[in-house]
């Protein structure tokens, strides 16, 4: 048997107006980063993210989120319980579900091939990071004899796109709050010191992009992002746009640049908040037949804290450094493309490597 998410229980549209609903849910296949698996609720165009009922992320969405940031965040729709029910895996599961073979396959050196730079995942249906997160969570629930989890319900940021392209950028020079365990603090500190987080205030933590000629998605995980050096960040942003023609790439870069500038301005006015380990999601539609819609959203607030003392009157300098770095990279990428021709752009993208692929489903 296979545990699949088949029901959403006690969906709260608002804390004041509870309404009990039973809605179909399935694993969210466009997740490129994070630890907990997101679940997709197709009927509502929303996702459910597992969360501890006492977590800081729930408090942030319900009480602490500054009004000036709301336009940059996913819309919040309340909380729910998600129940996982056993069903027979006959190989004919609905689109969006993962087979038992896929879910049980671990993400480890034994299940992928690496040449030291690129990683190729042996899967044909979904983003391997989504498979990894979902499989680990199922394993944990099986061990605990648990069939129900609490979730927050959020806007599905990929819903407007036919072929969602997603880049997860962890922001800031620090990823740990003071109340985290010493072991986790030490681990987070090492990752920041050894990656672009420490010097640039940002680190790439996952990428999914669509390749129109092959009708396939291409992806990179957070381990590839940890290996990147500062001088490789702009090239990675440009590689994310591989598959776009020059005009489309320019439109998307301009949209992202304007959004980052507005976000930085908003965060400069917010004092006392520290967005430890929060991410920016860069999104666009890889379907060339559709408009070049793009967006940037701020996500992941489990480690966000409101500080006191002398720092209470200051904005998050590490986060702002990341915004400045990203703004500069986007501006430089825009200048590079504008200075060239359509042929220059096409030639540059032909040299972009195709890291691990999965079929368009």
Buried (B, 14 or more C-beta within 10 A) or exposed (E): EBBBBBBBEBBBEEEEEEEEBEBBBBBBBBBBBBEBBBBBBBEBEBBBBBBEEEBBBBBBBEEBBBEBBEEBBBEBBBBBBBBBEEEEBEEEBEEBBBBBEBBEBEBEEEBBEEEEEEBBBEBEBBBBBBBBBBBBBBBEBEEEEEEEBBBBBBBBBBBEBEBBBBBBBBBBBBBBBEEBEEEEBEBBBEBBEEBBBBBBBBBBBBBBBBBBEEEBBBBBBBEBBBEBEEEBBBBBBBBBBBBBBBEBBBBBBBBBBEBBBBBBEBBBEBBBBBBBBBBBBBBBBBBEEEEBBBBBBBBBBBBBBBBEEEEEEEBBBBBBBBBBBBBBBBBBBBEBBEEBEEEEBEEBBEEBEBBBBBEBE
